[in-house]
Amino acid sequence: MSKSVYVEARPRGRDGEPISYYVVEDQASSVLHSTNTQAAGIRWAKTCGYVPHVARVRHLDDKRKPDHWRKV
């Protein structure tokens, strides 16, 4: 089974704040990769054999709540 990772915007914040970059994190919130775009983070994760997930709503990003994420 492939390991899930999460592509998150940085800095963390509320909707409407500018996004500087994106990170790919594992379940423990360890940063595995950073990139300029969400699409590049998704590509990197898939290339490395991970199953990427993105937040349904930017400020709702609790990895323990599956409803906050969608698989891409």
C-alpha positions as CSV (number, residue, x, y, z in Angstrom):
1,M,0.0,0.0,0.0
2,S,1.2,3.5,-0.8
3,K,1.9,6.0,1.9
4,S,-0.3,9.1,2.0
5,V,1.2,12.6,2.0
6,Y,-0.3,16.0,2.3
7,V,0.4,19.0,0.0
8,E,-0.1,22.2,2.1
9,A,0.2,25.9,1.4
10,R,2.6,28.0,3.4
11,P,2.5,30.1,5.3
12,R,-0.4,28.6,7.2
13,G,-3.2,31.0,7.5
14,R,-6.6,32.1,6.6
15,D,-8.2,32.3,3.2
16,G,-7.1,35.4,1.3
17,E,-3.6,35.5,2.6
18,P,-0.9,35.1,-0.1
19,I,0.7,31.7,-0.5
20,S,4.5,31.8,-0.6
21,Y,5.1,28.1,-1.4
22,Y,3.8,24.6,-0.8
23,V,5.2,21.7,1.2
24,V,4.7,17.9,1.0
25,E,4.3,16.5,4.5
26,D,3.8,13.0,5.9
27,Q,1.3,12.1,8.6
28,A,3.7,13.3,11.3
29,S,3.9,16.8,9.7
30,S,7.6,16.2,8.7
31,V,8.4,18.2,5.5
32,L,9.5,15.9,2.7
33,H,9.7,18.4,-0.1
34,S,8.9,22.1,-0.8
35,T,7.9,23.7,-4.1
36,N,6.5,26.8,-5.7
37,T,3.2,25.3,-6.8
38,Q,0.7,22.8,-5.6
39,A,0.8,20.9,-8.9
40,A,4.6,20.5,-8.6
41,G,4.1,19.1,-5.1
42,I,1.5,16.6,-6.4
43,R,3.8,15.5,-9.3
44,W,6.8,15.1,-6.9
45,A,4.7,12.9,-4.5
46,K,3.3,10.7,-7.3
47,T,6.8,10.3,-8.8
48,C,8.1,9.1,-5.4
49,G,5.2,6.6,-5.0
50,Y,3.2,8.5,-2.5
51,V,-0.6,9.1,-2.6
52,P,-1.0,12.9,-2.4
53,H,-3.9,14.7,-0.6
54,V,-4.8,18.3,-0.7
55,A,-6.9,20.3,1.8
56,R,-10.5,20.9,0.8
57,V,-10.4,24.2,2.6
58,R,-7.0,25.9,3.2
59,H,-7.4,26.6,6.9
60,L,-9.0,23.2,7.6
61,D,-5.9,21.0,7.5
62,D,-6.1,18.6,10.5
63,K,-4.5,15.3,9.1
64,R,-6.5,13.3,11.7
65,K,-9.8,14.3,10.0
66,P,-10.2,12.7,6.6
67,D,-13.1,15.1,5.7
68,H,-10.5,17.9,5.5
69,W,-8.6,16.2,2.6
70,R,-9.2,14.9,-0.8
71,K,-7.0,12.5,-2.7
72,V,-5.5,13.7,-6.0
